[in-house]
Amino acid sequence: MGENRWVLRPAERPLDQTYDLAALDLDGVVYVGDHAVPGAVAGLEAARRQGMHLAFITNNASRPPSVVAAHLRDLGVPAGDSDVVTSAQAAARLVAGQVPAGSQVYVIGGSGLHVALAERDLVPVVRITDDVQAVIQGYGPDMPWHQVIDGAILVKEGLPWVASNMDLTVPTPRGPGPGNGALVNLVAGYAGRRPQVAGKPERPLFDETLARVGGERPLVVGDRLDTDIDGARNVGWDSLLVMTGVTTLHDLATLTAADRPTYLGADLGCLALPVPPVDAEGSACRVGGWTARVEDGRLAVTGDGDRHDWWRAAAAALWTHLDTTGEPADPDGTSGPGSVTP
């Protein structure tokens, strides 16, 4: 077998036995809008039967954990309220470490922040008073503009300021819209300073997850490279990239060694399976029944077999080409099981 140059690590035992905590992103991993991702419910039920802790972590600070958990249960996903960890909770913990219990905290955002602050014995407010001790900011779709203005004034005055996340976009029925990060940048430009950030890819949300759900061998599972996979690397955890969300073959083709996930799979069904090694001979990368190579700059995958192995073979071939030539291959015309449209 050729040397594994691609960072994709084999696992002799199924991932849900190799790790005892799955820190799961939601949108694009567990569900897409109002529908569960195919294979997600069965994969998570199987992982829980193996004793794996499941933590559903989200950068979206607008909804309290109980609302998120209820949505998951409606989709058939096994989730209790305490299994959901939000960036609002991580942000509230950061604020609580800087102000006394009972302090007023000005909220630029929605109900998720109010619930998280109250849980930390802090008082959420949306009016400027002399007793406000800090500002917390997160996504709030129904937030009035005066709430942003007053919060920005307090930030400029120098109060401690914590942002739930810096996501520049949020999904909408008409495509991506401006997210919390866009509004944080507006406040930062006005105030001339930057906030502390709680959500992925920063550390606080991962620490909050471990504290609330438990586990000694965590695995981050996500569909986004910039938040999920980068976040795992920031805290030194292993990661699994699933191809049911926003990441495409074009994204994989340009991914340098330092930015690659530990594992790759088509969907959450791969949690119940061991991960075979990549067998490399020259430009050919074989995984299971699939062989992938780059010929004349274009990706080609032949064979048959497991859908997860298709993605692993394709990624290995793309990364071999990138590492060897310094140029990304063209994956146009190649489509894998569970793939998304570039």
Sequence and secondary structure as in RCSB ss.txt:
>XXXX:A:sequence
MGENRWVLRPAERPLDQTYDLAALDLDGVVYVGDHAVPGAVAGLEAARRQGMHLAFITNNASRPPSVVAAHLRDL
GVPAGDSDVVTSAQAAARLVAGQVPAGSQVYVIGGSGLHVALAERDLVPVVRITDDVQAVIQGYGPDMPWHQVID
GAILVKEGLPWVASNMDLTVPTPRGPGPGNGALVNLVAGYAGRRPQVAGKPERPLFDETLARVGGERPLVVGDRL
DTDIDGARNVGWDSLLVMTGVTTLHDLATLTAADRPTYLGADLGCLALPVPPVDAEGSACRVGGWTARVEDGRLA
VTGDGDRHDWWRAAAAALWTHLDTTGEPADPDGTSGPGSVTP
>XXXX:A:secstr
     S    BSS HHHH SEEEE  BTTTEETTEE TTHHHHHHHHHHTT EEEEEES  SS HHHHHHHHHHT
T    GGGEEEHHHHHHHHHHTTS TT EEEEES HHHHHHHHHTT EEESS  TTEEEEEE   TT  HHHHHH
HHHHHHTT  EEES   SEE  TTS EE HHHHHHHHHHHHT   EE STTSHHHHHHHHHHH  SSEEEEES I
IIIIHHHHHHT EEEEETTSS  HHHHHT  GGG  SEEESSGGGGGS B   EEETTEEEETTEEEEEETTEEE
EEE   HHHHHHHHHHHHHHHHHHHSS  B TT   TT    
